[in-house]
Amino acid sequence: SRKNILMDIVDICKYMYKKLEEREKDLSSALSHGSVQNWEQYKMTVGEIRGLSFAREEIKTLLEKNADDVEDFISS
């Protein structure tokens, strides 16, 4: 049914949000611990973090249209 398909989509969005968030945290941790070895790697890492953050915000916006309390929903 339509409701089941919507829940599947919401579940996929939630899963992707969490995966993107994990990757963003890993990269941020690498930056803060000095794991980046040169300027090129630094720029690439910062660029990836920005892309991940943008994608997470887009997913969050999509979820806000389909869930009552997005913050609780994402953190569960």
CHARMM-style PDB file with segment names, atoms N, HN, CA, C and O in Angstrom:
ATOM      1  N   SER     1       0.837  -1.193   0.000  1.00  0.00      PROA
ATOM      2  CA  SER     1       0.000   0.000   0.000  1.00  0.00      PROA
ATOM      3  C   SER     1       0.879   1.253   0.000  1.00  0.00      PROA
ATOM      4  O   SER     1       2.089   1.191   0.219  1.00  0.00      PROA
ATOM      5  N   ARG     2       0.237   2.373  -0.250  1.00  0.00      PROA
ATOM      6  HN  ARG     2      -0.746   2.423  -0.428  1.00  0.00      PROA
ATOM      7  CA  ARG     2       0.964   3.652  -0.318  1.00  0.00      PROA
ATOM      8  C   ARG     2       1.658   3.977   1.002  1.00  0.00      PROA
ATOM      9  O   ARG     2       2.779   4.484   1.011  1.00  0.00      PROA
ATOM     10  N   LYS     3       0.983   3.683   2.124  1.00  0.00      PROA
ATOM     11  HN  LYS     3       0.071   3.271   2.116  1.00  0.00      PROA
ATOM     12  CA  LYS     3       1.573   3.963   3.439  1.00  0.00      PROA
ATOM     13  C   LYS     3       2.830   3.128   3.662  1.00  0.00      PROA
ATOM     14  O   LYS     3       3.815   3.634   4.200  1.00  0.00      PROA
ATOM     15  N   ASN     4       2.814   1.861   3.258  1.00  0.00      PROA
ATOM     16  HN  ASN     4       2.014   1.450   2.820  1.00  0.00      PROA
ATOM     17  CA  ASN     4       3.989   1.003   3.408  1.00  0.00      PROA
ATOM     18  C   ASN     4       5.149   1.503   2.555  1.00  0.00      PROA
ATOM     19  O   ASN     4       6.297   1.487   2.999  1.00  0.00      PROA
ATOM     20  N   ILE     5       4.861   1.942   1.345  1.00  0.00      PROA
ATOM     21  HN  ILE     5       3.928   1.955   0.984  1.00  0.00      PROA
ATOM     22  CA  ILE     5       5.901   2.476   0.465  1.00  0.00      PROA
ATOM     23  C   ILE     5       6.491   3.738   1.076  1.00  0.00      PROA
ATOM     24  O   ILE     5       7.706   3.934   1.053  1.00  0.00      PROA
ATOM     25  N   LEU     6       5.633   4.596   1.624  1.00  0.00      PROA
ATOM     26  HN  LEU     6       4.646   4.437   1.643  1.00  0.00      PROA
ATOM     27  CA  LEU     6       6.113   5.821   2.266  1.00  0.00      PROA
ATOM     28  C   LEU     6       7.015   5.482   3.445  1.00  0.00      PROA
ATOM     29  O   LEU     6       8.058   6.113   3.617  1.00  0.00      PROA
ATOM     30  N   MET     7       6.642   4.505   4.256  1.00  0.00      PROA
ATOM     31  HN  MET     7       5.795   3.992   4.116  1.00  0.00      PROA
ATOM     32  CA  MET     7       7.475   4.113   5.393  1.00  0.00      PROA
ATOM     33  C   MET     7       8.804   3.545   4.915  1.00  0.00      PROA
ATOM     34  O   MET     7       9.841   3.802   5.526  1.00  0.00      PROA
ATOM     35  N   ASP     8       8.786   2.772   3.828  1.00  0.00      PROA
ATOM     36  HN  ASP     8       7.944   2.563   3.332  1.00  0.00      PROA
ATOM     37  CA  ASP     8      10.031   2.254   3.274  1.00  0.00      PROA
ATOM     38  C   ASP     8      10.951   3.403   2.869  1.00  0.00      PROA
ATOM     39  O   ASP     8      12.151   3.368   3.141  1.00  0.00      PROA
ATOM     40  N   ILE     9      10.395   4.408   2.226  1.00  0.00      PROA
ATOM     41  HN  ILE     9       9.421   4.437   2.005  1.00  0.00      PROA
ATOM     42  CA  ILE     9      11.181   5.559   1.796  1.00  0.00      PROA
ATOM     43  C   ILE     9      11.732   6.299   3.005  1.00  0.00      PROA
ATOM     44  O   ILE     9      12.899   6.693   3.010  1.00  0.00      PROA
ATOM     45  N   VAL    10      10.912   6.493   4.024  1.00  0.00      PROA
ATOM     46  HN  VAL    10       9.965   6.174   4.020  1.00  0.00      PROA
ATOM     47  CA  VAL    10      11.353   7.175   5.236  1.00  0.00      PROA
ATOM     48  C   VAL    10      12.468   6.371   5.909  1.00  0.00      PROA
ATOM     49  O   VAL    10      13.448   6.948   6.381  1.00  0.00      PROA
ATOM     50  N   ASP    11      12.324   5.044   5.956  1.00  0.00      PROA
ATOM     51  HN  ASP    11      11.528   4.575   5.573  1.00  0.00      PROA
ATOM     52  CA  ASP    11      13.365   4.191   6.545  1.00  0.00      PROA
ATOM     53  C   ASP    11      14.673   4.298   5.774  1.00  0.00      PROA
ATOM     54  O   ASP    11      15.746   4.350   6.375  1.00  0.00      PROA
ATOM     55  N   ILE    12      14.592   4.332   4.461  1.00  0.00      PROA
ATOM     56  HN  ILE    12      13.720   4.290   3.973  1.00  0.00      PROA
ATOM     57  CA  ILE    12      15.791   4.482   3.625  1.00  0.00      PROA
ATOM     58  C   ILE    12      16.443   5.835   3.892  1.00  0.00      PROA
ATOM     59  O   ILE    12      17.664   5.922   4.028  1.00  0.00      PROA
ATOM     60  N   CYS    13      15.640   6.881   3.967  1.00  0.00      PROA
ATOM     61  HN  CYS    13      14.648   6.811   3.856  1.00  0.00      PROA
ATOM     62  CA  CYS    13      16.169   8.222   4.247  1.00  0.00      PROA
ATOM     63  C   CYS    13      16.855   8.250   5.605  1.00  0.00      PROA
ATOM     64  O   CYS    13      17.935   8.824   5.747  1.00  0.00      PROA
ATOM     65  N   LYS    14      16.238   7.638   6.593  1.00  0.00      PROA
ATOM     66  HN  LYS    14      15.361   7.172   6.478  1.00  0.00      PROA
ATOM     67  CA  LYS    14      16.812   7.600   7.936  1.00  0.00      PROA
ATOM     68  C   LYS    14      18.146   6.851   7.917  1.00  0.00      PROA
ATOM     69  O   LYS    14      19.122   7.293   8.523  1.00  0.00      PROA
ATOM     70  N   TYR    15      18.180   5.730   7.227  1.00  0.00      PROA
ATOM     71  HN  TYR    15      17.387   5.370   6.735  1.00  0.00      PROA
ATOM     72  CA  TYR    15      19.407   4.938   7.118  1.00  0.00      PROA
ATOM     73  C   TYR    15      20.521   5.753   6.458  1.00  0.00      PROA
ATOM     74  O   TYR    15      21.648   5.796   6.951  1.00  0.00      PROA
ATOM     75  N   MET    16      20.194   6.391   5.348  1.00  0.00      PROA
ATOM     76  HN  MET    16      19.279   6.356   4.947  1.00  0.00      PROA
ATOM     77  CA  MET    16      21.192   7.181   4.627  1.00  0.00      PROA
ATOM     78  C   MET    16      21.665   8.362   5.462  1.00  0.00      PROA
ATOM     79  O   MET    16      22.853   8.687   5.457  1.00  0.00      PROA
ATOM     80  N   TYR    17      20.752   9.006   6.176  1.00  0.00      PROA
ATOM     81  HN  TYR    17      19.788   8.743   6.180  1.00  0.00      PROA
ATOM     82  CA  TYR    17      21.121  10.134   7.041  1.00  0.00      PROA
ATOM     83  C   TYR    17      22.170   9.681   8.047  1.00  0.00      PROA
ATOM     84  O   TYR    17      23.182  10.354   8.245  1.00  0.00      PROA
ATOM     85  N   LYS    18      21.924   8.542   8.680  1.00  0.00      PROA
ATOM     86  HN  LYS    18      21.102   7.996   8.519  1.00  0.00      PROA
ATOM     87  CA  LYS    18      22.851   8.035   9.702  1.00  0.00      PROA
ATOM     88  C   LYS    18      24.204   7.657   9.095  1.00  0.00      PROA
ATOM     89  O   LYS    18      25.244   7.922   9.698  1.00  0.00      PROA
ATOM     90  N   LYS    19      24.203   7.043   7.913  1.00  0.00      PROA
ATOM     91  HN  LYS    19      23.358   6.827   7.423  1.00  0.00      PROA
ATOM     92  CA  LYS    19      25.466   6.675   7.254  1.00  0.00      PROA
ATOM     93  C   LYS    19      26.268   7.917   6.894  1.00  0.00      PROA
ATOM     94  O   LYS    19      27.479   7.957   7.115  1.00  0.00      PROA
ATOM     95  N   LEU    20      25.613   8.923   6.348  1.00  0.00      PROA
ATOM     96  HN  LEU    20      24.630   8.891   6.169  1.00  0.00      PROA
ATOM     97  CA  LEU    20      26.287  10.179   5.998  1.00  0.00      PROA
ATOM     98  C   LEU    20      26.822  10.866   7.247  1.00  0.00      PROA
ATOM     99  O   LEU    20      27.923  11.415   7.240  1.00  0.00      PROA
ATOM    100  N   GLU    21      26.038  10.831   8.315  1.00  0.00      PROA
ATOM    101  HN  GLU    21      25.143  10.384   8.320  1.00  0.00      PROA
ATOM    102  CA  GLU    21      26.459  11.446   9.573  1.00  0.00      PROA
ATOM    103  C   GLU    21      27.698  10.735  10.137  1.00  0.00      PROA
ATOM    104  O   GLU    21      28.625  11.390  10.613  1.00  0.00      PROA
ATOM    105  N   GLU    22      27.712   9.405  10.083  1.00  0.00      PROA
ATOM    106  HN  GLU    22      26.959   8.873   9.696  1.00  0.00      PROA
ATOM    107  CA  GLU    22      28.866   8.642  10.557  1.00  0.00      PROA
ATOM    108  C   GLU    22      30.125   9.002   9.772  1.00  0.00      PROA
ATOM    109  O   GLU    22      31.190   9.210  10.352  1.00  0.00      PROA
ATOM    110  N   ARG    23      29.993   9.074   8.459  1.00  0.00      PROA
ATOM    111  HN  ARG    23      29.127   8.905   7.987  1.00  0.00      PROA
ATOM    112  CA  ARG    23      31.144   9.404   7.615  1.00  0.00      PROA
ATOM    113  C   ARG    23      31.641  10.817   7.909  1.00  0.00      PROA
ATOM    114  O   ARG    23      32.845  11.059   7.983  1.00  0.00      PROA
ATOM    115  N   GLU    24      30.705  11.743   8.075  1.00  0.00      PROA
ATOM    116  HN  GLU    24      29.727  11.547   8.014  1.00  0.00      PROA
ATOM    117  CA  GLU    24      31.074  13.127   8.379  1.00  0.00      PROA
ATOM    118  C   GLU    24      31.826  13.202   9.713  1.00  0.00      PROA
ATOM    119  O   GLU    24      32.819  13.920   9.825  1.00  0.00      PROA
ATOM    120  N   LYS    25      31.357  12.470  10.711  1.00  0.00      PROA
ATOM    121  HN  LYS    25      30.550  11.886  10.620  1.00  0.00      PROA
ATOM    122  CA  LYS    25      32.031  12.455  12.016  1.00  0.00      PROA
ATOM    123  C   LYS    25      33.428  11.848  11.899  1.00  0.00      PROA
ATOM    124  O   LYS    25      34.380  12.351  12.496  1.00  0.00      PROA
ATOM    125  N   ASP    26      33.548  10.771  11.133  1.00  0.00      PROA
ATOM    126  HN  ASP    26      32.774  10.362  10.649  1.00  0.00      PROA
ATOM    127  CA  ASP    26      34.868  10.142  10.943  1.00  0.00      PROA
ATOM    128  C   ASP    26      35.858  11.109  10.298  1.00  0.00      PROA
ATOM    129  O   ASP    26      37.003  11.221  10.736  1.00  0.00      PROA
ATOM    130  N   LEU    27      35.412  11.798   9.265  1.00  0.00      PROA
ATOM    131  HN  LEU    27      34.482  11.706   8.909  1.00  0.00      PROA
ATOM    132  CA  LEU    27      36.286  12.747   8.580  1.00  0.00      PROA
ATOM    133  C   LEU    27      36.653  13.932   9.480  1.00  0.00      PROA
ATOM    134  O   LEU    27      37.800  14.379   9.496  1.00  0.00      PROA
ATOM    135  N   SER    28      35.674  14.427  10.220  1.00  0.00      PROA
ATOM    136  HN  SER    28      34.743  14.064  10.207  1.00  0.00      PROA
ATOM    137  CA  SER    28      35.932  15.542  11.128  1.00  0.00      PROA
ATOM    138  C   SER    28      36.926  15.131  12.205  1.00  0.00      PROA
ATOM    139  O   SER    28      37.796  15.913  12.589  1.00  0.00      PROA
ATOM    140  N   SER    29      36.792  13.911  12.685  1.00  0.00      PROA
ATOM    141  HN  SER    29      36.085  13.277  12.373  1.00  0.00      PROA
ATOM    142  CA  SER    29      37.726  13.391  13.675  1.00  0.00      PROA
ATOM    143  C   SER    29      39.141  13.297  13.098  1.00  0.00      PROA
ATOM    144  O   SER    29      40.117  13.650  13.759  1.00  0.00      PROA
ATOM    145  N   ALA    30      39.233  12.822  11.869  1.00  0.00      PROA
ATOM    146  HN  ALA    30      38.440  12.535  11.332  1.00  0.00      PROA
ATOM    147  CA  ALA    30      40.538  12.724  11.211  1.00  0.00      PROA
ATOM    148  C   ALA    30      41.182  14.101  11.091  1.00  0.00      PROA
ATOM    149  O   ALA    30      42.383  14.253  11.312  1.00  0.00      PROA
ATOM    150  N   LEU    31      40.384  15.099  10.741  1.00  0.00      PROA
ATOM    151  HN  LEU    31      39.408  14.976  10.561  1.00  0.00      PROA
ATOM    152  CA  LEU    31      40.914  16.467  10.640  1.00  0.00      PROA
ATOM    153  C   LEU    31      41.402  16.962  11.997  1.00  0.00      PROA
ATOM    154  O   LEU    31      42.485  17.538  12.101  1.00  0.00      PROA
ATOM    155  N   SER    32      40.612  16.740  13.020  1.00  0.00      PROA
ATOM    156  HN  SER    32      39.732  16.273  12.936  1.00  0.00      PROA
ATOM    157  CA  SER    32      40.958  17.282  14.334  1.00  0.00      PROA
ATOM    158  C   SER    32      42.125  16.548  14.991  1.00  0.00      PROA
ATOM    159  O   SER    32      42.764  17.078  15.900  1.00  0.00      PROA
ATOM    160  N   HSD    33      42.401  15.325  14.528  1.00  0.00      PROA
ATOM    161  HN  HSD    33      41.882  14.895  13.789  1.00  0.00      PROA
ATOM    162  CA  HSD    33      43.518  14.568  15.093  1.00  0.00      PROA
ATOM    163  C   HSD    33      44.779  14.630  14.225  1.00  0.00      PROA
ATOM    164  O   HSD    33      45.750  13.917  14.476  1.00  0.00      PROA
ATOM    165  N   GLY    34      44.754  15.473  13.220  1.00  0.00      PROA
ATOM    166  HN  GLY    34      43.965  16.053  13.016  1.00  0.00      PROA
ATOM    167  CA  GLY    34      45.943  15.661  12.396  1.00  0.00      PROA
ATOM    168  C   GLY    34      46.252  14.517  11.455  1.00  0.00      PROA
ATOM    169  O   GLY    34      47.404  14.336  11.058  1.00  0.00      PROA
ATOM    170  N   SER    35      45.237  13.737  11.088  1.00  0.00      PROA
ATOM    171  HN  SER    35      44.302  13.884  11.410  1.00  0.00      PROA
ATOM    172  CA  SER    35      45.469  12.592  10.208  1.00  0.00      PROA
ATOM    173  C   SER    35      45.621  12.977   8.736  1.00  0.00      PROA
ATOM    174  O   SER    35      46.079  12.177   7.921  1.00  0.00      PROA
ATOM    175  N   VAL    36      45.233  14.210   8.407  1.00  0.00      PROA
ATOM    176  HN  VAL    36      44.862  14.861   9.069  1.00  0.00      PROA
ATOM    177  CA  VAL    36      45.357  14.675   7.028  1.00  0.00      PROA
ATOM    178  C   VAL    36      46.820  15.035   6.781  1.00  0.00      PROA
ATOM    179  O   VAL    36      47.420  15.783   7.555  1.00  0.00      PROA
ATOM    180  N   GLN    37      47.390  14.504   5.707  1.00  0.00      PROA
ATOM    181  HN  GLN    37      46.903  13.897   5.079  1.00  0.00      PROA
ATOM    182  CA  GLN    37      48.833  14.589   5.518  1.00  0.00      PROA
ATOM    183  C   GLN    37      49.314  15.775   4.687  1.00  0.00      PROA
ATOM    184  O   GLN    37      50.475  16.172   4.792  1.00  0.00      PROA
ATOM    185  N   ASN    38      48.433  16.345   3.860  1.00  0.00      PROA
ATOM    186  HN  ASN    38      47.490  16.023   3.775  1.00  0.00      PROA
ATOM    187  CA  ASN    38      48.882  17.472   3.043  1.00  0.00      PROA
ATOM    188  C   ASN    38      47.689  18.359   2.682  1.00  0.00      PROA
ATOM    189  O   ASN    38      46.538  18.041   2.978  1.00  0.00      PROA
ATOM    190  N   TRP    39      48.002  19.474   2.038  1.00  0.00      PROA
ATOM    191  HN  TRP    39      48.938  19.732   1.798  1.00  0.00      PROA
ATOM    192  CA  TRP    39      46.981  20.470   1.705  1.00  0.00      PROA
ATOM    193  C   TRP    39      45.926  19.901   0.763  1.00  0.00      PROA
ATOM    194  O   TRP    39      44.739  20.177   0.934  1.00  0.00      PROA
ATOM    195  N   GLU    40      46.331  19.123  -0.215  1.00  0.00      PROA
ATOM    196  HN  GLU    40      47.295  18.899  -0.354  1.00  0.00      PROA
ATOM    197  CA  GLU    40      45.369  18.535  -1.163  1.00  0.00      PROA
ATOM    198  C   GLU    40      44.397  17.610  -0.446  1.00  0.00      PROA
ATOM    199  O   GLU    40      43.191  17.650  -0.693  1.00  0.00      PROA
ATOM    200  N   GLN    41      44.927  16.780   0.442  1.00  0.00      PROA
ATOM    201  HN  GLN    41      45.906  16.748   0.643  1.00  0.00      PROA
ATOM    202  CA  GLN    41      44.080  15.859   1.192  1.00  0.00      PROA
ATOM    203  C   GLN    41      43.146  16.643   2.120  1.00  0.00      PROA
ATOM    204  O   GLN    41      41.986  16.271   2.294  1.00  0.00      PROA
ATOM    205  N   TYR    42      43.649  17.715   2.709  1.00  0.00      PROA
ATOM    206  HN  TYR    42      44.592  18.017   2.568  1.00  0.00      PROA
ATOM    207  CA  TYR    42      42.826  18.568   3.559  1.00  0.00      PROA
ATOM    208  C   TYR    42      41.653  19.146   2.764  1.00  0.00      PROA
ATOM    209  O   TYR    42      40.506  19.083   3.206  1.00  0.00      PROA
ATOM    210  N   LYS    43      41.948  19.711   1.588  1.00  0.00      PROA
ATOM    211  HN  LYS    43      42.879  19.763   1.228  1.00  0.00      PROA
ATOM    212  CA  LYS    43      40.890  20.305   0.764  1.00  0.00      PROA
ATOM    213  C   LYS    43      39.865  19.260   0.344  1.00  0.00      PROA
ATOM    214  O   LYS    43      38.664  19.531   0.350  1.00  0.00      PROA
ATOM    215  N   MET    44      40.328  18.070  -0.020  1.00  0.00      PROA
ATOM    216  HN  MET    44      41.304  17.850  -0.025  1.00  0.00      PROA
ATOM    217  CA  MET    44      39.407  17.004  -0.413  1.00  0.00      PROA
ATOM    218  C   MET    44      38.527  16.584   0.761  1.00  0.00      PROA
ATOM    219  O   MET    44      37.329  16.353   0.594  1.00  0.00      PROA
ATOM    220  N   THR    45      39.119  16.487   1.941  1.00  0.00      PROA
ATOM    221  HN  THR    45      40.092  16.675   2.077  1.00  0.00      PROA
ATOM    222  CA  THR    45      38.366  16.079   3.126  1.00  0.00      PROA
ATOM    223  C   THR    45      37.318  17.121   3.496  1.00  0.00      PROA
ATOM    224  O   THR    45      36.169  16.779   3.775  1.00  0.00      PROA
ATOM    225  N   VAL    46      37.708  18.378   3.497  1.00  0.00      PROA
ATOM    226  HN  VAL    46      38.642  18.656   3.271  1.00  0.00      PROA
ATOM    227  CA  VAL    46      36.763  19.456   3.802  1.00  0.00      PROA
ATOM    228  C   VAL    46      35.639  19.476   2.760  1.00  0.00      PROA
ATOM    229  O   VAL    46      34.474  19.665   3.110  1.00  0.00      PROA
ATOM    230  N   GLY    47      35.980  19.284   1.497  1.00  0.00      PROA
ATOM    231  HN  GLY    47      36.926  19.131   1.212  1.00  0.00      PROA
ATOM    232  CA  GLY    47      34.962  19.242   0.446  1.00  0.00      PROA
ATOM    233  C   GLY    47      33.989  18.095   0.646  1.00  0.00      PROA
ATOM    234  O   GLY    47      32.785  18.254   0.445  1.00  0.00      PROA
ATOM    235  N   GLU    48      34.508  16.933   1.043  1.00  0.00      PROA
ATOM    236  HN  GLU    48      35.486  16.804   1.206  1.00  0.00      PROA
ATOM    237  CA  GLU    48      33.618  15.797   1.287  1.00  0.00      PROA
ATOM    238  C   GLU    48      32.708  16.073   2.480  1.00  0.00      PROA
ATOM    239  O   GLU    48      31.521  15.749   2.443  1.00  0.00      PROA
ATOM    240  N   ILE    49      33.256  16.669   3.531  1.00  0.00      PROA
ATOM    241  HN  ILE    49      34.220  16.932   3.561  1.00  0.00      PROA
ATOM    242  CA  ILE    49      32.430  17.009   4.698  1.00  0.00      PROA
ATOM    243  C   ILE    49      31.308  17.958   4.294  1.00  0.00      PROA
ATOM    244  O   ILE    49      30.164  17.787   4.715  1.00  0.00      PROA
ATOM    245  N   ARG    50      31.631  18.945   3.488  1.00  0.00      PROA
ATOM    246  HN  ARG    50      32.560  19.084   3.146  1.00  0.00      PROA
ATOM    247  CA  ARG    50      30.594  19.896   3.032  1.00  0.00      PROA
ATOM    248  C   ARG    50      29.510  19.184   2.222  1.00  0.00      PROA
ATOM    249  O   ARG    50      28.322  19.459   2.389  1.00  0.00      PROA
ATOM    250  N   GLY    51      29.925  18.271   1.344  1.00  0.00      PROA
ATOM    251  HN  GLY    51      30.890  18.047   1.208  1.00  0.00      PROA
ATOM    252  CA  GLY    51      28.959  17.521   0.547  1.00  0.00      PROA
ATOM    253  C   GLY    51      28.077  16.631   1.405  1.00  0.00      PROA
ATOM    254  O   GLY    51      26.870  16.540   1.181  1.00  0.00      PROA
ATOM    255  N   LEU    52      28.680  15.978   2.384  1.00  0.00      PROA
ATOM    256  HN  LEU    52      29.660  16.052   2.565  1.00  0.00      PROA
ATOM    257  CA  LEU    52      27.919  15.122   3.295  1.00  0.00      PROA
ATOM    258  C   LEU    52      26.911  15.943   4.099  1.00  0.00      PROA
ATOM    259  O   LEU    52      25.762  15.536   4.271  1.00  0.00      PROA
ATOM    260  N   SER    53      27.348  17.088   4.582  1.00  0.00      PROA
ATOM    261  HN  SER    53      28.281  17.418   4.443  1.00  0.00      PROA
ATOM    262  CA  SER    53      26.467  17.963   5.354  1.00  0.00      PROA
ATOM    263  C   SER    53      25.289  18.439   4.508  1.00  0.00      PROA
ATOM    264  O   SER    53      24.152  18.463   4.979  1.00  0.00      PROA
ATOM    265  N   PHE    54      25.559  18.814   3.267  1.00  0.00      PROA
ATOM    266  HN  PHE    54      26.482  18.794   2.884  1.00  0.00      PROA
ATOM    267  CA  PHE    54      24.494  19.246   2.362  1.00  0.00      PROA
ATOM    268  C   PHE    54      23.492  18.114   2.141  1.00  0.00      PROA
ATOM    269  O   PHE    54      22.282  18.333   2.210  1.00  0.00      PROA
ATOM    270  N   ALA    55      23.989  16.910   1.877  1.00  0.00      PROA
ATOM    271  HN  ALA    55      24.972  16.732   1.821  1.00  0.00      PROA
ATOM    272  CA  ALA    55      23.115  15.765   1.628  1.00  0.00      PROA
ATOM    273  C   ALA    55      22.270  15.446   2.862  1.00  0.00      PROA
ATOM    274  O   ALA    55      21.082  15.150   2.741  1.00  0.00      PROA
ATOM    275  N   ARG    56      22.877  15.506   4.042  1.00  0.00      PROA
ATOM    276  HN  ARG    56      23.842  15.747   4.141  1.00  0.00      PROA
ATOM    277  CA  ARG    56      22.119  15.244   5.271  1.00  0.00      PROA
ATOM    278  C   ARG    56      21.007  16.262   5.466  1.00  0.00      PROA
ATOM    279  O   ARG    56      19.899  15.899   5.859  1.00  0.00      PROA
ATOM    280  N   GLU    57      21.288  17.527   5.196  1.00  0.00      PROA
ATOM    281  HN  GLU    57      22.188  17.822   4.877  1.00  0.00      PROA
ATOM    282  CA  GLU    57      20.264  18.565   5.341  1.00  0.00      PROA
ATOM    283  C   GLU    57      19.113  18.352   4.354  1.00  0.00      PROA
ATOM    284  O   GLU    57      17.950  18.579   4.688  1.00  0.00      PROA
ATOM    285  N   GLU    58      19.445  17.918   3.144  1.00  0.00      PROA
ATOM    286  HN  GLU    58      20.389  17.734   2.872  1.00  0.00      PROA
ATOM    287  CA  GLU    58      18.397  17.642   2.156  1.00  0.00      PROA
ATOM    288  C   GLU    58      17.521  16.477   2.612  1.00  0.00      PROA
ATOM    289  O   GLU    58      16.299  16.524   2.471  1.00  0.00      PROA
ATOM    290  N   ILE    59      18.140  15.441   3.155  1.00  0.00      PROA
ATOM    291  HN  ILE    59      19.133  15.403   3.270  1.00  0.00      PROA
ATOM    292  CA  ILE    59      17.385  14.288   3.662  1.00  0.00      PROA
ATOM    293  C   ILE    59      16.514  14.722   4.838  1.00  0.00      PROA
ATOM    294  O   ILE    59      15.354  14.323   4.937  1.00  0.00      PROA
ATOM    295  N   LYS    60      17.077  15.539   5.729  1.00  0.00      PROA
ATOM    296  HN  LYS    60      18.020  15.863   5.649  1.00  0.00      PROA
ATOM    297  CA  LYS    60      16.318  16.018   6.883  1.00  0.00      PROA
ATOM    298  C   LYS    60      15.105  16.823   6.436  1.00  0.00      PROA
ATOM    299  O   LYS    60      14.021  16.684   7.003  1.00  0.00      PROA
ATOM    300  N   THR    61      15.283  17.658   5.431  1.00  0.00      PROA
ATOM    301  HN  THR    61      16.164  17.771   4.971  1.00  0.00      PROA
ATOM    302  CA  THR    61      14.160  18.440   4.896  1.00  0.00      PROA
ATOM    303  C   THR    61      13.085  17.521   4.340  1.00  0.00      PROA
ATOM    304  O   THR    61      11.895  17.746   4.560  1.00  0.00      PROA
ATOM    305  N   LEU    62      13.504  16.486   3.621  1.00  0.00      PROA
ATOM    306  HN  LEU    62      14.470  16.303   3.442  1.00  0.00      PROA
ATOM    307  CA  LEU    62      12.545  15.515   3.083  1.00  0.00      PROA
ATOM    308  C   LEU    62      11.808  14.813   4.216  1.00  0.00      PROA
ATOM    309  O   LEU    62      10.592  14.634   4.144  1.00  0.00      PROA
ATOM    310  N   LEU    63      12.522  14.416   5.251  1.00  0.00      PROA
ATOM    311  HN  LEU    63      13.510  14.561   5.309  1.00  0.00      PROA
ATOM    312  CA  LEU    63      11.894  13.734   6.385  1.00  0.00      PROA
ATOM    313  C   LEU    63      10.923  14.647   7.122  1.00  0.00      PROA
ATOM    314  O   LEU    63       9.892  14.188   7.613  1.00  0.00      PROA
ATOM    315  N   GLU    64      11.244  15.928   7.201  1.00  0.00      PROA
ATOM    316  HN  GLU    64      12.081  16.300   6.801  1.00  0.00      PROA
ATOM    317  CA  GLU    64      10.368  16.869   7.896  1.00  0.00      PROA
ATOM    318  C   GLU    64       8.982  16.917   7.270  1.00  0.00      PROA
ATOM    319  O   GLU    64       8.002  17.237   7.943  1.00  0.00      PROA
ATOM    320  N   LYS    65       8.900  16.604   6.005  1.00  0.00      PROA
ATOM    321  HN  LYS    65       9.696  16.344   5.458  1.00  0.00      PROA
ATOM    322  CA  LYS    65       7.610  16.587   5.315  1.00  0.00      PROA
ATOM    323  C   LYS    65       6.813  15.329   5.632  1.00  0.00      PROA
ATOM    324  O   LYS    65       5.613  15.276   5.362  1.00  0.00      PROA
ATOM    325  N   ASN    66       7.472  14.301   6.207  1.00  0.00      PROA
ATOM    326  HN  ASN    66       8.446  14.343   6.426  1.00  0.00      PROA
ATOM    327  CA  ASN    66       6.820  13.005   6.391  1.00  0.00      PROA
ATOM    328  C   ASN    66       6.858  12.472   7.819  1.00  0.00      PROA
ATOM    329  O   ASN    66       6.322  11.394   8.075  1.00  0.00      PROA
ATOM    330  N   ALA    67       7.467  13.182   8.745  1.00  0.00      PROA
ATOM    331  HN  ALA    67       7.902  14.058   8.537  1.00  0.00      PROA
ATOM    332  CA  ALA    67       7.542  12.705  10.123  1.00  0.00      PROA
ATOM    333  C   ALA    67       7.214  13.853  11.065  1.00  0.00      PROA
ATOM    334  O   ALA    67       7.558  15.003  10.795  1.00  0.00      PROA
ATOM    335  N   ASP    68       6.548  13.541  12.170  1.00  0.00      PROA
ATOM    336  HN  ASP    68       6.268  12.606  12.390  1.00  0.00      PROA
ATOM    337  CA  ASP    68       6.126  14.571  13.106  1.00  0.00      PROA
ATOM    338  C   ASP    68       7.290  15.214  13.842  1.00  0.00      PROA
ATOM    339  O   ASP    68       7.407  16.439  13.875  1.00  0.00      PROA
ATOM    340  N   ASP    69       8.139  14.406  14.425  1.00  0.00      PROA
ATOM    341  HN  ASP    69       8.044  13.411  14.398  1.00  0.00      PROA
ATOM    342  CA  ASP    69       9.281  14.925  15.179  1.00  0.00      PROA
ATOM    343  C   ASP    69      10.568  14.380  14.582  1.00  0.00      PROA
ATOM    344  O   ASP    69      11.037  13.310  14.969  1.00  0.00      PROA
ATOM    345  N   VAL    70      11.135  15.118  13.642  1.00  0.00      PROA
ATOM    346  HN  VAL    70      10.754  15.988  13.328  1.00  0.00      PROA
ATOM    347  CA  VAL    70      12.277  14.641  12.880  1.00  0.00      PROA
ATOM    348  C   VAL    70      13.488  14.401  13.762  1.00  0.00      PROA
ATOM    349  O   VAL    70      14.194  13.411  13.567  1.00  0.00      PROA
ATOM    350  N   GLU    71      13.752  15.271  14.725  1.00  0.00      PROA
ATOM    351  HN  GLU    71      13.178  16.075  14.883  1.00  0.00      PROA
ATOM    352  CA  GLU    71      14.948  15.103  15.575  1.00  0.00      PROA
ATOM    353  C   GLU    71      14.883  13.772  16.321  1.00  0.00      PROA
ATOM    354  O   GLU    71      15.870  13.037  16.362  1.00  0.00      PROA
ATOM    355  N   ASP    72      13.730  13.459  16.911  1.00  0.00      PROA
ATOM    356  HN  ASP    72      12.929  14.056  16.877  1.00  0.00      PROA
ATOM    357  CA  ASP    72      13.590  12.168  17.605  1.00  0.00      PROA
ATOM    358  C   ASP    72      13.672  11.022  16.617  1.00  0.00      PROA
ATOM    359  O   ASP    72      14.277   9.989  16.903  1.00  0.00      PROA
ATOM    360  N   PHE    73      13.072  11.201  15.471  1.00  0.00      PROA
ATOM    361  HN  PHE    73      12.581  12.040  15.238  1.00  0.00      PROA
ATOM    362  CA  PHE    73      13.042  10.159  14.458  1.00  0.00      PROA
ATOM    363  C   PHE    73      14.462   9.831  13.964  1.00  0.00      PROA
ATOM    364  O   PHE    73      14.824   8.661  13.844  1.00  0.00      PROA
ATOM    365  N   ILE    74      15.248  10.849  13.685  1.00  0.00      PROA
ATOM    366  HN  ILE    74      14.955  11.800  13.783  1.00  0.00      PROA
ATOM    367  CA  ILE    74      16.608  10.657  13.172  1.00  0.00      PROA
ATOM    368  C   ILE    74      17.497  10.025  14.248  1.00  0.00      PROA
ATOM    369  O   ILE    74      18.336   9.178  13.943  1.00  0.00      PROA
ATOM    370  N   SER    75      17.312  10.436  15.498  1.00  0.00      PROA
ATOM    371  HN  SER    75      16.631  11.124  15.746  1.00  0.00      PROA
ATOM    372  CA  SER    75      18.191   9.944  16.555  1.00  0.00      PROA
ATOM    373  C   SER    75      17.824   8.552  17.042  1.00  0.00      PROA
ATOM    374  O   SER    75      18.596   7.940  17.781  1.00  0.00      PROA
ATOM    375  N   SER    76      16.668   8.038  16.648  1.00  0.00      PROA
ATOM    376  HN  SER    76      16.041   8.535  16.048  1.00  0.00      PROA
ATOM    377  CA  SER    76      16.259   6.701  17.114  1.00  0.00      PROA
ATOM    378  C   SER    76      16.882   5.603  16.300  1.00  0.00      PROA
ATOM    379  OT1 SER    76      16.639   4.425  16.564  1.00  0.00      PROA
TER     380      SER     76
END
